[in-house]
């Protein structure tokens, strides 16, 4: 498989999965002529599903940005091992609509929180494994980028993992706090200066700059 076909496959998978996220939200069925109030009340009951959709879509967007950077800009070539790692990553991406619907429907249960968190954690770990393989493999030619570009890509990959790993044990205490932990991924990746804020916190904790 050449690099262009692989990139096309990647874009197709992400586009389909992002679309499937909203397809899981069904229009309410009211078996009589509904009033505006009845329809509004039915829509309100779908609020957890809508929130799960927004959360999962933005998490996918975050991972997609990191993946695009690595595949389309960082890597000049691909090999069989790199494709195999990506296949595992794509399997986990394709699972996310199920995990998101489970979380939206049963957000008050530990099982749904843990299942969703494991899905996100494995996605992040697989993407980080891909990044690591590209760096150490002698078969992959890579571009040279400045430290900040590589650093921010690393943070985008590991932030969902960190939030998920915190959300899972917190679910045994309070599932609402776990949901808040998942939303941090969205806030810090899409708010202006969010990634820089995370970087500064890590630097203060470690007492040094993040190395890549």
C-alpha angles and dihedrals in degrees: 000000000000123000095253094055091047091053090049090052090050094051091047094052094049092046093051095045093047088052093048089057092070095037087066088067106085125206109250115259114221110179097212137041100300125216121223090254093051092049092047091051090050091050091049089058087061093057095106090052092050091048091049089050093052092045094048094043092054092045089053090047089053093051091043091056091052092045093050090051092053099041104033101033111015100043119062093183141014136219138193095269091051091051091049092053089049091051089058089048091050091050089056091046090052090051093057097085089059092046091047093050090047090052093047094048097041104023090142093063128085091221093061091046092050095044091051092044092051090050092052093042093052091047091054094044092049092049090048089049089053091051091049093049091051090053098048101033117102090205097064120077110210136191121243113245131179119264095255094057092051092042095053091047089054092050092049090053098045100039094074088048093051094047092046094049089052094044094055098061091037089060089072088062104034127348092203091062089052090055089051090053090055091051090058087073089061096042098049096042098047106030114090110265094008096126091045089051091054091047092053092050092051091046091053092049093048095035090227143064119284111260122212 
